[in-house]
Structures are given as structure tokens and as C-alpha cells.
Amino acid sequence: MAAEPQDNTPEPSIAELIAARSHLRMHAMDGLVMEDVPLARIAASAGTPTWAYSAGALRARYNTLAGALRDAGLDAHCHYAVKANDHLAILSLLGKEGAGADVVSEGELLRARAAGIPASRIVYSGVGKSERELRLALSEDIGQINVESAEELRMLSAIATSMGRTARIAPRVNPDVDAGTHEKISTGRARDKFGIPYSEAVALYAEAAGLPGIEPVGLATHIGSQIMDLAPYRAAFAKIADLVRLLRGLGHKVRVVDCGGGLGIPYRNQPGPGPAALAGTIKAAFHNMDVQIALEPGRWLVGPAGVLLASVVLGKQAPGARFVVLDAAMNDLVRPAMYDAWHGIVPVSATDAVAPVSPADVVGPICESGDTFARERLLPDLAPGALVAILDAGAYGSVMSSPYNARPRAAEVLVDGAVWTVIRPRQTHAALWADEVVPG
Ligand code: LLP
């Protein structure tokens, strides 16, 4: 399997990883501190593994992104991609900052509503929305449904008509652009399952304009995730801008362009585009077109704001390898196992953080070799009970966890200044089988 393309950039040191994350700092006595709360204090009280998120970082990141769009002079709305981290506390915090939501299932739609995000600020994406899900979207009268096939468009028209509703839709166009990211999270190539083929977009828009219960409001695209280069965005937006001109030339109204999500984050402190550069690219593609811009950012908003706190169970020496075995595992954070993803791992103790380092494989206790967080990572000797923080775990972390190996779901904590709150207690073992039925 191809590793994430940034894998050949140099590996940052523990000090460099901490220095690049403004909500984290190393305190000589308290160790690694998130905002004003020592992570060791959270671990002592909530146990490990535990996810800890910085509310300050979440707010700052949302405002940086929204500010970059504003500074570029764009009329833009952010719909947070709920899939990245769907905890109600996160949704509600981002909603209060002004974010709408990009949802892909009935569950995500209900979560966004439960967190207080207005229906008018919700966009529904996804390649396989069921009839029941489309009904819910219509009965909630959400802002926009991104349609991914002619089949879905016709089904939606029939449902909307039967309900006496009008669906505001945007065809999600597959621009046939390679986002240059990991194979499993590329979505904008012609062979990917997503979106309407570029060559069919004009005909589909025209069909939509004529269908009862359907109001086409614009176009959408989303080419992939963890994108660290602007070139694929530029290529995709140019193709979408061409479509806008073509459709308007044919007399269609195109009010909105939804540019999707995908903005990558520097897991390895590597250089990459930030919100200002993305805003500039959007501006360059759509300036003077009088379109309202929508974005669906997930990872960029929440990824760097979270860590997974874990304890060392033991160190193990094998011929040719040193293993650090943690109490966190691939069932908690699956990204390294699933995408060969690189996450920074830093000791929580200030003494550990400056001790001499040597290569170690950082692994979990699950019975699979894939249960490996890092290979040959430069880390100090870590005694049983020592704490580490796995960085940039706020996105696609807790949401992708599973109870594999009968491991309960880890606790989650939100840090806000000097205050921290358990926003999800650790699942109990009994809860693992509470809804199981043994026949007879
Ligand atoms: N919009 C649509 C239609 C999407 O499918 C996605 C992500 C997003 C927005 C948000 O993308 P973001 O800004 O977060 O890159 N589990 C993988 C990532 C899967 C992304 C799926 N779609 C990972 O851990 O890398």
C-alpha cells in the first residue's frame, strides 16, 4: 500500500513538534500542557487512553479559516465536515463560531441538529443517500443536497414532489483530478466512485432544472483529503469555473460553488498550503463570477486540536527492534494501520522529553502486526506508566474507533483554558455487551 506522500520529509524532533502546536507547551514541572491544563492531570483522573481536545485551538482554527476567506474578499460559508469528529461538544463549539455542517448520513444530520446547527446551514453529501435519508433531509428543509448521480437526482425529485417540498441541489462534479494524496482518500479521479462524470454535468444540470421538486442552486466538488499541494485544487476549480460559465451561457442560474474539503495539515511539520493560500486559489478561480463559495473542511479544523493520551504498558527488546507497547491501539486510532499515516508522538514528562533518544517501534496491545503507531521513531527510554501524547488526533480519531479486542471506547476530554471537562466517559466493559442477545 502506498504511504502518505509526505513520508519522505525529514522527521521533526520532539521539541519541534511541540513548538509548532500553539495550544501545547512543555512545562518543566507539569510536563506537556494543553492550554493551561497539564495532560498528566487529565490522565491521572480520566485514565488512558483518552482523547483530549483544545477548545481554544478549535475556535482559533475556525476563525483563521473564516478570516482567510473574508480577507480574500470571498462571500463564503464553512460547513464543517462532521465525519472528522462528530462529538456534540465539538459540533456545538464550531456551530457557535458560525460553522454550518457537511453531513453524510442520517446520524450525522441528526447530530448536527442536536448540536444546534440550523438546518439552513447543513449540506448533505454522499454517494449513497437512502430514500429515508433524503426524506429526513427534506423534512428538515436543510440548506443543500449535493447530488452524486442522475439516479439519485430522479429519486430525490420523486420524493420531494410526494412531500410537497423543493430540494435545493448542487450536482457534485467529479473533475477527474488526482489530489496527490493517499489512494484510499482520493475522491476526484474519474475512476473514483464519487460525483457526476465531468462530461455529464451540463446535461444533468439541465435535467435538474426541469424536474419537479428540484431547484439546482450551483455546483459542488471534493477531490480528496489531506491535500498538501494547491495544484490539484487549482485544476479542479478551473474545471468547475468553466462549467459555471457554460451553464450560465445556456441560461441556467448558478449561485453557489461548493469547493469541498480536503485541506491537509502538517502532521510532520512539513510545509503545505494553509487557509490563506486555499482562499487565494478559490479567489483566482472564481473572481468576478458573483458566486457564493461554500467549503467543507474537516481535518484542518479539528485534527491538530486533539491528542490521544496513552500510557506505556512496557518496553520490550527483541533482536533488532525496540518496542514501546502502549495501552492505546489501532481500535482507538486506526489511521497509522489504515493509511500508513504518520502522527507525532511526544512524551508527556518534561524529563522524558529531553532524555537521549533511540529508534523504537510504538505499538498497541492488539493481536495484529498492523497495530503499530510508528516504526523506528526516535524516542527516549520510557518506563511502564510513562505517558505519551499522539498528536494531531482530533480528526478521524475517535470517530473511527471500534471495540475490536473487546476494548471499550476511550474517554474524551475538552480543555478550555484552565478548565477541562470529560465530554465522554470511558465506556464500561458491561456496555460492550449490554445490547447483545444470547438466544435460548
Ligand atoms: N466533504 C466531503 C464530501 C468529504 O467526503 C470529506 C471527507 C470532507 C468534505 C472533509 O475532508 P477533510 O477536510 O477532512 O479532508 N479517514 C480519512 C479521511 C477520510 C475523508 C473522507 N471525506 C483519514 O483519516 O485520513
Boltz pocket constraint, residues with backbone or C-beta under 6 A from the ligand:
constraints:
  - pocket:
      binder: B
      contacts: [[A, 81], [A, 83], [A, 84], [A, 102], [A, 125], [A, 126], [A, 185], [A, 222], [A, 224], [A, 225], [A, 226], [A, 260], [A, 261], [A, 262], [A, 263], [A, 296], [A, 297], [A, 298], [A, 299], [A, 300], [A, 335], [A, 339], [A, 395], [A, 396]]
      max_distance: 6.0
